[in-house]
Amino acid sequence: MGETQVPVSLAVTRRAAAGLLLSLFGTAFAPARLLAATDRLGPPRRFSWEGLVARARSLAREAFVAPAASATAVSDYDEMVRLTYGEAESVAGRVRLFPASKAIAPHAVAIHVVEGGLARAIVDTSGLFINGKDADPAGFRVMRPDGRSDWLAFLGASYFRASGSRDQYGLSARGIAVDTGLAKAEEFPAFTEFWIEQLGAARLRIHALLDGPSLTGAYVFDCSEDERGAVQDVKAALFFRRDIEELGIAPASSMFWYDQSAQRRDWRPEIHDSDGLAIFSGDGERVWRPLENPSRQTLSAFRADHPKGFGLIQRDQSFDHYQDDGVFYDRRPSLWVEPRGDWGAGAVRLFEMPTGSETMDNIAMFWCGDEPARAGGSRELAYRLVWTSNDPSAGATARCVDLFEGPAGIPGAPPIERARKYVFDFAGPALAGLDRSSGVEAVTSLPADAVIAASAYPVVGAQARWRAMIDVRLNGLKPSEFRIYLKRGDAALSETVIKVLKP
């Protein structure tokens, strides 16, 4: 699984361009009143997945028309919050609307309520926002059954998120990514219409129409909850208006400012929504790539043919490691993508941008197939999204659960010049019962002359936890990253960690 790194420059920032949902959207609010006035809904029309696909296919043959900004869009984020959180009515059971906002999501979307194969558009929004204000909807959120907090939300371009198993928002997903991380402006196709169907107390089906300069798409999200957290089974049919250089499948966006391995930049020890990219490739290899806050924009590619799973993970869930009792980074969910069917040959791409604060999403992840997306072509795909605090990348092999770095050399002695120490802690059932006489060793991809010292040993007083420590000579070293894992004989005991080298 090789990696390439390419410098890029974008004309837009992710959060400003697409209006991502902010952490406040998980704030508690008063229970909603169920929408009862049927005259707020338009006449019933037959609706089906097949009809939505046909509409997307037909739309792709037409020239793209950019949506106009809503005439009722509120002026700023604070006003949007005032209209959203408080006493108001809901639709389709537990659904509340977001108003269009110049600062977050300026374009109105059409929202339909589906029941028994018939769809009725919301034509009157009075009573659906606080204080009875009438406004164009830009998206919606789905409340938990008790009506006290959010479960799902769709707002801005094709962005959406779920609160996971610990009732806290974190990273976001998108319907599609187009030219993310390339040396040109990224394209942001948008969901322009939604059809929402309540299928019981714990299940919701959401259809969506996607439109953008380069493609159209029909989507369906079957949303439910189980012991892992929120689960969304996604099916999509895409139709291409023009050639797309990089089509990102099952994309996600997150924030990584710093963790325990970096110099603290705030009074809190760590600040991030996700701390690593996990990949379960078709050949059975499990890979862990710790996230970076780079000095320049970087696009990395990790070979993942016929992928079994991949995602942005928040492994560190200890409150003491964050000390944040306001936005609770320890509760942020991971997002795991499970492809349905064989996606073929391709790579998981990771885009990282520098950030100096926690307010901007600077991480993007998606899978990109080798098959090009050509004008007039189409593609169907299916996958499952799992929003959870249980690490979905865990398996029989040990995981990297901590990473530290600092000056190379023996503690207390002068540090070795132009060298750096990297420390990896692995934990998992594969290491249970092993000791220093078991023949466990750390294997790296570094050239032999770059390794000053290396060791692997069980951590004293910890069960099934081993530490791999390596001093690396950086002077003259050409690789930009290296791989490391634990093995015993010919058997790998741990996932493979890909670590970026820092001068």
Secondary structure, 3 states (H helix, E strand, C coil): CCCCEEECCCCCCHHHHHCCCCHHHHCCCCCCEECCCHHHECCCEECCHHHHHHHHHHHHCCCCCCCCCCCCCECCHHHHHHHHCCCCEEECCCEEEEECECCCECCCCEEEEEECCEEEEECCCCCCCHHHCCCCEEEEEEECCCCCCEEEEEECCCEEEECHHHCCCCCEEECCEECCCCCCCCECCEEEEEEEEECCCCEEEEEEEEECCCEEEEEEEEEEEECCEEEEEEEEEEEECCCECCEEEEEEEECEEECCCCCCCCCCCCEECCCEEEEECCCCCEEEEECCCCCCCEEEEEECCCCCEEEEECCCCCHHHCCCCCCCHHHCCEEEEEEECCCCCEEEEEEECCCCCCCCCCEEEEEEECCCECCCCEEEEEEEEEEECCCCCCCCCEEEEEEEEEECCCCCCCCCCCEEEEEEEEECHHHCCCCCCCCEEEEECCCHHHEEEEEEEECCCCCCEEEEEEEEECCCCCCCEEEEEEEECCEECECEEEEECCC
